[in-house]
Amino acid sequence: MEKINPFNDNNVLIKPTRKKGEPLVGPDAIMVAIPSELKVMVDLGHAERAFLGKSNPFKLFIVKKDKDLPLALAGPLLGAPQGVIVMEKLIALGAKRIWVLGWCGSLQPNIAIGDLIIPTFALSEEGTSTHYPVNNKKRIQTSSFLNKILEDALLKANLPFKKGPVWTTDAIYRETSEKVVAYGKRGYLAVEMEMSALIRLAAYRSVELAGLLIVSDELFSLEWHAGFGVEKLKKASRESCRLLLNLCMDGSSGYLTNHDGIGQ
């Protein structure tokens, strides 16, 4: 019997599409993983809830931009499967540059609760990204162009950050001490639940993607230290929301609006 490789078959039965009544959005879209951060960003941007079909397991808001198409805010989301559902819809609605705001757990002693991380690439221990075949011999990474825009904005705002690889896993209750030690020694900065799949999807759909992760908890001591509710985390979340919103609204002084390249 002939063996079938389902991962190389692109004749999909369910396609991500823009349905009747759903909005067209501008090239920039922000995916916000955490409900509290989504609310902050919606309030800051005076965003309006947008219509989506009943099958979408997330909320979509739009921030109006004068004569331009609106900025999309979408979330909350948890894990690679839901993250990909959100991102596929945003792309179908017109987004070409995806900015991700989320939380992560530190694997490094010099990265503490409330610190900021720009992920460059991700080790995948999730089951979604393998379904998006990408013919690329080089390591698939976040957009160097968007990362540079984000770095410049953080430096201008006097917000320190680290930049480097992260570990993505579906199984938060299987973040074992052996893995924390091993991946920490290999230079991975943090663990989270979506980035590897989102990076892969961005390459597959030929869009650009950058992430800004806020450290919400620490694992490097091999004891779990959660920072949920800590003021430093709340402050970092507010500052990150404001920064990403302003960056997408003002086009980072024209850099975004003048950029036509994809995947650079």
N, C-alpha and C positions, 0 to 999 in steps of 0.2 A: 504494500500500500504506500502511495506517495505521501511523504511527510510535508506538512504545511507549516510554514513559518509565518505566524500571524503578525509578527512585528515588521515584516517587509511588505505587507499588503496595505496599500493606501486607498483601496476601494472601500471607504468607510460608509456605514449605514446612517450614522447620525452626524451631521455636520454643524459646526458652530456658525450660526447665521444671525443677522439682524432681522428681527421679526417686525411685523406691522405694528406701528405705534411706538416702537423703541427708538430712542434718540440716536442721532449721529453725534459723535464726540470728536474733539480735537485730537491732535497727535499725542498729547501727553495725558497719561492716566496714572492715578496713584492707587495702589492696592494697600489697604490698611488692615493688618491682621487682627488687631486687638479692638474690641468694641469701644472701650473708653477712649482710645486714640481716634477712632473713626468719629465719635461724637465731637471731640475737640476740633477736629479738622472741619467737620460739617458746620459747626458754630462759627469758627474763624472765617470760613469762606462764604457764610450765608448761603450754603448749598441747599438745593431743592431736591426732594426725592423724585426719582425718575421711574417711569413705568418699565417693568420687566415682566416677561412671561412668568406664569406660576411655577414653572419647573426650576427656576434659578434659586439656589440655596444661599443667596447673599443679597445685600442691598446695594443699589446704585444711586448716587447723588451727582448732580451736576452743578458746577460753579460757572455762571455766565461770564463771558469775556467780550464785552463790547460787540464788535462786528465779527469776531472769530467764533469758531465752534467752541462749545464749552469744555472745561476741564472736567474729567470724570473722577469721582472718588468711589471706590468699591470695597466692600468688606461686610462684616468681618469674615475671616477664613481661618481654617485650622487644618494643617497638613497638606501634603503634596496633591492628593486628588482634588480637594476643594480649591486649592490655589490655582490649579490648572483650569478648572471649570471657570473660575473668575477671569483669569487671564485670556482664555479663549474667547469669552464673550466680549471683553474689552477690545480685543483685536477685531472681532467681527463688527463692532460698532464704530471702528475707525482709528483706534489707538495704534501708534507706531513706536512710542517711547513709554515704557512701563517703569514706574518707580515703586518700590516695595518698602513699606515701613512695618517692621515687626520686632519681636522680642527674641532673645537667645540666652543660652546658658554659657558662661565663661569656662574655658578649659585652661586658661593661663592665669598664674598668680598676679600678673601685672595688669589684668583687666578685671575691673570690679563692677558691681551693680551700679547702673546709671551711665556707664561708659558707652561710647558709640563705636560701631564697627561697620566698615564698608567691605562686604564680601567680594572676593575676586573670582573664586571658583568654589565648588562644593563637592565633597565626597558623598556619593549617593548610597544611602541604605534605605531607600524607599522604592516602591514598586511601580511608580507612574512613568518616570522618565524613559525607561527602556521601551515604552510603546511609541516613542517619537524617534524614529531612526534619523540620524544625522551623519552624513558622510564627511567626516572631518578628522584628519589625522592629528591635528593639534588639540590640545586641551580646550574644551569649551568653557568660556569665561563670561563674566558680566561685561558690559560695554565699557571699553576704556574711555570713550568720549564722554558718556554720562558720568562715569566715575570721576573724571577730571572736573566736570562742572560741579559735582557734589562736593568734592574736596575743596575747591575754591570757595564755595559757599560756606562750608564749615569753618574754613580758616578765617574768612571775612567776619563770621559771626563769633569768632573766638571760641569755637567748640572743638575741643581735642577729640581725636578719633584714632583708631587703629584700622589697618587695611590688610586683608589677607584671606586665606581659605577657611571654610567652615565645614562642619560635618552635618549632613542632613539625615534624619532618621524618622521613620513612622512610629517607632516604638519608644515612647517616653519612659515607660517602665522597664526598659531593657538597656538603659544607658549604664552599662556595667563599669565597675572600677577599672577593669582591664582595658576596656576601650577608651575610657577617659584618659588614662595614663598614656596609652599607646598613641592616640591621636594628638594629645597634647605635645608629646615628644616630637611628633612629625610636623609640628608647627600649625596645627589647626587651632584657630582662635576661639571658636565657640561651636555649640551644637544648636540646631533649630530644625524645623520640620518641613520647609518648603523650597529652599533656594535651589537645590540641585535640579528639581523638576522644572522650575520656572526658567532657569538658565537654559536647560535643554529645549524647552518649548520656544524660547526666544530665538534660538538658533534655527529650529525647525520652521518657524513662521517668518523668519527674517525680519524680526523687530529688535529693538534695543532694550536692554534691561539693566537697571541698577538697583541696589538695595541699601537700606540704612537700617541696621539692627541695633537695638538698645538692649544692653545686658540687664536681664531681669532676675537672674539667679546665678549662683556660682557652684561649680562641681569640682574644681581642680584640687580641693583639699580631700576629696573622696567622701565628703559629707555634703549633703544638699543644703545650701544656704539660699533661701528664697527672699527676694527683695520686693515682693508685691506689697504695695501700700507704702513703701519707703519714699520719703520726700525726694531723694535724689533721682529715683526712677521717674516719679511724677514730673519733676522739673525737666528732665531730659526728654520725656515724652512730649511735653508741651513745646519745648524749643524745637524738637525735630519736626513736629507737625507744622509749626509756623514756618520753619525753613523750607520744607518741601513744597508747601503751598505757595509761598512767595516765589520760589524758584520757578515753578511751573506757570505761575500767573504773569511774571514779568519777563519770562523767556531768558532769564539769566543774562540780562543786558544784551539781548539779541543773539546770543550764541545758539540757542535752541532753534529760533525761527530761521536762522541762516544755515542750519545744518541739514543737508539732504542725504548724507551718507547713512547706510544701514549696516549695523554689525561691526563698526569700526572699533 
